[in-house]
Amino acid sequence: MRTLASGGALVAAGGLTLGLMAAPAFAAPAVSTSSATVHSGEARAAGWATHVKNAKNVSDASVPKPSKTVRCTFVYSEGGRKTHGKVCFDPKGDKFYVKDMRADGMSMYMRVMYAGNPQTVFDCRDFKGSGAGWTACEFSSELKENRRINFNALAYKGNELKFEGLTGTAQN
């Protein structure tokens, strides 16, 4: 697996064992070439299909616990010492779950793209802050079935990407 640094965070450019926290790699290049850093507005301007939703609150009891069907990844900073957020994908219902884990003024995004076709972007944005707990977006009518997807946790300060998390993969 290749890792890339992006604004102090670590990014995996390959696969990741999901449902587990990945160990950070510390000898990484300084530039990320991940297509997940493409902003929704830039994707739309390039003619890519973009689907953007603001996350809605869910009760912690209704959020799926890590299992064989739920896939999760995190966004870190400071060499993996600070966790800013967690995002999960549940292929049953095509739900994206986002959790802001730090009261730092940043918003959490979950960015999803089809594997092999990054021209379709799904963004689940959580502007509710860490006090909201888990939030969710449903893309069951937009997400094509039986496709492999790649997803990232992103931390934004305003419109500026601050940290990009490890890439997760899943089959919907």
GUBA-913522 format. One line per 8 residues: number of its first residue (from 1); their letters; for each residue x, z, y of N, C-alpha, C. Coordinates in steps of 0.2 Angstrom, whole numbers, plus 5000, padded with zeros to 4 digits. Atoms other than C-alpha are relative to their C-alpha. Layout:
<atoms>
NUM) a) X:Z:Y:X:Z:Y:X:Z:Y; ...
</atoms>
This chain:
<atoms>
1) mrtlasgg) 5004:5000:4994:5000:5000:5000:5004:5000:5006; 4997:5001:4994:5006:4995:5017:4997:5005:5005; 5003:4997:4995:5003:5007:5031:5003:4998:5007; 4998:5002:4993:5004:5004:5050:4998:5005:5005; 5001:4995:4995:5004:5015:5065:4996:4997:5005; 5004:5002:4995:4991:5013:5078:4998:5005:5005; 5001:4995:4995:4991:5024:5094:5001:5007:4997; 4999:4994:5002:4998:5038:5084:4997:5002:4993
9) alvaaggl) 5004:4999:5006:4986:5036:5069:5003:4996:4995; 4998:5004:5005:4990:5029:5052:4995:4996:4997; 5005:5005:5003:4982:5014:5045:5002:4997:4994; 4998:5003:5006:4982:5007:5028:4998:4993:5000; 5002:5008:5000:4982:4988:5026:4999:4998:4993; 5002:5001:5006:4979:4989:5008:4995:5004:4997; 5005:4996:5003:4968:4998:4995:5001:5007:5001; 4999:4992:5000:4965:5017:4995:4996:5003:4995
17) tlglmaap) 5004:4997:5005:4959:5028:4982:4995:5004:5004; 5005:4998:4995:4943:5033:4990:4997:5007:4997; 5003:4994:5002:4934:5050:4990:5005:5005:5000; 4995:4995:5000:4951:5058:4991:5004:4999:5007; 4996:5001:4994:4962:5061:5007:5006:4997:4998; 4994:5004:5001:4976:5049:5007:5006:5004:5003; 4994:4997:4997:4994:5056:5010:5002:4995:5005; 4997:5005:4995:5001:5049:5026:5007:4998:4999
25) afaapavs) 4993:5002:5000:5016:5039:5027:5003:5000:5007; 4997:4998:4993:5028:5043:5041:5005:4994:5002; 4995:5005:4998:5040:5028:5041:4996:4993:5001; 5004:5005:4999:5028:5015:5048:5002:4996:5006; 4998:5004:4994:5030:5000:5060:4995:5003:5006; 5004:4998:4994:5023:5003:5078:4994:4996:5002; 5006:5005:4998:5010:4989:5079:4995:4999:4994; 5005:5001:5005:4994:4987:5070:4997:4993:5000
33) tssatvhs) 5002:5006:5000:4988:4970:5065:4993:5000:4997; 5007:4999:5003:4971:4976:5058:4995:4997:5004; 5005:5003:4996:4956:4966:5062:4995:5005:5002; 5005:4995:4998:4946:4982:5063:5001:5002:5007; 4999:4998:4993:4954:4985:5080:4996:4995:5005; 5003:5004:4996:4944:4970:5087:4993:5003:5002; 5006:4996:4997:4930:4977:5099:4994:4995:4998; 5006:5003:5001:4912:4972:5096:4999:4994:5005
41) gearaagw) 5001:5005:4995:4912:4963:5112:5005:4994:4999; 4995:5005:5001:4928:4953:5108:4997:4995:4994; 5003:5004:5006:4920:4948:5091:4994:4996:5002; 5006:5004:4998:4904:4942:5099:5002:4994:5004; 4997:5005:4995:4914:4932:5112:5003:4995:4995; 4997:5005:5005:4923:4924:5097:4995:4996:4996; 5005:5003:5004:4907:4919:5089:4999:5003:4993; 5000:4996:5006:4908:4932:5075:4993:5003:5000
49) athvknak) 5007:4997:5000:4891:4939:5069:5002:5008:5001; 4999:4993:4999:4890:4957:5075:4994:5004:5000; 5006:4995:5001:4878:4971:5071:5002:5007:5002; 4998:4993:4998:4880:4987:5081:4993:5004:5001; 5005:4995:4999:4869:5002:5080:5003:5007:5002; 4998:4994:4999:4870:5019:5087:4997:5005:4995; 5002:4996:5006:4870:5033:5074:4995:5005:5002; 5006:4995:4999:4855:5045:5072:5002:5006:4996
57) nvsdasvp) 4999:4994:5003:4856:5063:5067:4997:5000:4993; 5003:4998:5006:4854:5068:5049:5001:5007:4998; 4999:4993:5002:4853:5085:5041:5006:5000:4995; 4994:5000:5005:4869:5090:5032:4998:5000:4993; 5003:5000:5006:4858:5093:5017:4999:4993:4997; 5002:5006:5002:4853:5075:5016:5006:4995:5000; 4994:5004:5000:4871:5068:5018:5002:5000:4992; 4998:5000:5007:4877:5062:5001:5007:5003:4999
65) kpsktvrc) 4994:4997:5001:4891:5072:4994:5005:4995:4996; 4995:5005:5003:4907:5063:4988:4998:4999:4992; 5002:5001:5007:4902:5055:4971:5003:4993:4999; 4997:5007:5002:4906:5038:4962:4997:4995:5005; 5003:5005:4996:4895:5029:4974:5001:5001:5008; 4999:4999:4993:4899:5037:4991:5008:4999:5001; 4993:5001:4999:4916:5031:4998:5001:5002:5008; 4999:4997:4994:4924:5040:5013:5007:4999:5002
73) tfvysegg) 4994:5000:4998:4939:5039:5024:5000:5003:5007; 4999:4996:4995:4946:5048:5039:5004:4997:5006; 4996:5003:4995:4954:5045:5056:5004:5007:5002; 4996:4995:4999:4969:5056:5060:5005:4999:5006; 4994:5001:4995:4983:5059:5074:5005:5005:4998; 4994:4995:5001:4999:5069:5075:5003:5000:4993; 4998:5001:5007:5005:5062:5058:4996:5003:4995; 5005:4998:5005:4990:5067:5049:4998:5008:5001
81) rkthgkvc) 5001:4993:4999:4989:5085:5056:4993:5001:5004; 5007:5000:4997:4973:5082:5067:4995:4995:4997; 5006:5005:5002:4957:5075:5059:4995:5000:5005; 5005:5001:4995:4946:5068:5072:4993:4998:4997; 5007:5002:5003:4932:5061:5061:5001:4997:4993; 5001:5002:5007:4926:5056:5044:4994:4995:5000; 5005:5005:5001:4916:5040:5039:4999:4999:4993; 5002:5001:5007:4907:5037:5023:4995:4994:4999
89) fdpkgdkf) 5005:5005:5002:4898:5022:5015:4996:5001:4994; 5004:4999:5006:4884:5024:5003:4997:4993:4998; 5003:5007:5002:4880:5007:4994:4993:5000:4998; 5007:4999:5001:4863:5014:4989:4997:5001:5006; 5004:4999:4994:4853:5010:5004:5004:4997:5006; 4996:5003:4995:4868:5002:5013:5001:5005:5007; 5000:4995:4995:4870:5018:5024:5007:5001:5002; 4994:4998:4998:4885:5022:5035:4999:5007:5003
97) yvkdmrad) 5001:4993:4997:4888:5040:5039:5007:5002:5004; 4995:4999:4996:4899:5046:5053:5000:5007:5002; 5000:4993:4998:4905:5064:5057:5006:5000:5005; 4995:4998:4995:4915:5068:5073:5002:5007:4999; 4998:4993:5002:4925:5083:5068:5004:5004:5005; 4996:4996:4995:4934:5088:5084:4996:4999:5007; 5003:5000:4993:4927:5092:5102:5006:4998:5004; 4994:5002:4997:4940:5081:5110:4998:4994:5006
105) gmsmymrv) 5002:5005:4995:4929:5069:5121:5000:4993:4998; 5000:5006:5003:4931:5055:5109:4994:4998:4996; 5006:5002:5004:4917:5045:5101:5003:4997:4993; 4998:5003:5007:4918:5040:5082:4996:4994:4999; 5003:5006:5002:4914:5023:5076:5002:4999:4993; 4999:5003:5007:4913:5016:5058:5000:4992:5001; 5000:5007:5000:4918:4998:5058:5001:4997:4993; 5000:5002:5006:4914:4988:5043:5000:4992:5000
113) myagnpqt) 4999:5007:5001:4919:4970:5038:4999:4998:4993; 5000:5003:5007:4916:4959:5023:5008:4999:4998; 4994:5001:5002:4932:4958:5013:5001:4992:4999; 4998:5008:5000:4940:4940:5015:4996:4997:5005; 5004:5003:4995:4928:4937:5029:4999:5004:5006; 5000:4995:4995:4932:4947:5044:4996:4998:5006; 5004:5002:4994:4920:4937:5056:4993:5003:5000; 5007:4996:5000:4905:4948:5052:5002:5007:5001
121) vfdcrdfk) 4998:4993:4998:4907:4965:5060:4993:5005:5000; 5006:4995:4999:4895:4980:5058:5003:5007:5003; 4998:4994:4996:4898:4995:5070:4995:5005:5000; 5004:4994:4999:4890:5012:5068:5003:5005:5005; 4997:4996:4994:4893:5022:5084:4997:5007:5000; 5002:4993:4999:4892:5041:5086:5002:5002:5006; 4999:4997:4993:4891:5047:5104:4998:5007:5000; 5003:4993:5000:4883:5064:5099:5005:5005:5000
129) gsgagwta) 4995:4995:5000:4899:5073:5098:5001:5005:4993; 4999:4996:5006:4906:5086:5085:4994:5005:4998; 5005:4996:5001:4891:5097:5087:4994:4997:4996; 5006:5004:5003:4879:5084:5080:5001:5000:4992; 5000:5001:5007:4886:5085:5062:5000:4993:4998; 5000:5007:5003:4883:5070:5051:4995:4996:5004; 5004:5005:4998:4875:5055:5059:5000:4994:4996; 5000:5005:5004:4870:5039:5051:4997:4993:5003
137) cefsselk) 5003:5007:4998:4866:5020:5053:4998:4997:4993; 5002:5003:5006:4857:5010:5040:5000:4992:5002; 4999:5007:4999:4861:4991:5038:4997:4996:4994; 5002:5003:5006:4851:4987:5023:4997:4993:5001; 5002:5007:4999:4843:4972:5031:5005:4995:5002; 4995:5004:4998:4859:4965:5038:5005:4999:4995; 4994:5000:5004:4872:4969:5025:4998:4996:4993; 5001:5004:5006:4873:4955:5011:5001:5004:4994
145) enrrinfn) 4999:4997:5006:4872:4962:4993:5005:4997:4996; 4994:5002:5005:4886:4962:4980:5006:4997:5004; 4994:5002:4996:4899:4960:4993:5005:5006:5000; 4995:4995:4999:4916:4969:4994:5001:5001:5008; 4999:4999:4993:4918:4977:5011:5006:5005:5002; 4995:4995:4997:4932:4986:5021:4997:5003:5006; 5002:4996:4994:4929:5000:5033:5005:5005:5002; 4995:4996:4997:4938:5010:5045:4996:5006:5005
153) alaykgne) 5003:4995:4996:4935:5026:5055:5004:4999:5007; 4997:5002:4993:4939:5023:5074:4998:5006:5005; 5001:4995:4995:4941:5036:5088:5001:4996:5007; 5000:5003:4994:4937:5029:5105:5000:5006:5006; 5000:4997:4994:4940:5037:5122:4997:4996:5005; 5003:5005:4996:4927:5028:5133:5000:4993:4996; 5000:5007:5003:4930:5009:5129:5007:4999:4997; 4993:5001:5003:4948:5012:5123:5001:5003:4994
161) lkfegltg) 4999:4998:5007:4953:5013:5105:5006:5005:5000; 4994:4995:5000:4964:5029:5103:5003:5001:4993; 4997:4999:5007:4966:5031:5084:4995:4996:4995; 5003:5004:5006:4962:5020:5069:5002:5003:4994; 4999:4996:5006:4960:5028:5052:5002:4995:4995; 4998:5004:5006:4964:5022:5035:4994:4996:4998; 5005:5005:5002:4955:5007:5028:4997:5002:4993; 5004:4999:5006:4942:5011:5014:4997:4993:4998
169) taqn) 5003:5006:5003:4935:4998:5002:4994:5002:4996; 5006:4998:5004:4918:4998:4993:4997:4993:4998; 5004:5006:5002:4906:4986:4984:4993:5002:5002; 5007:4998:4999:4888:4986:4990:4995:4997:4996
</atoms>
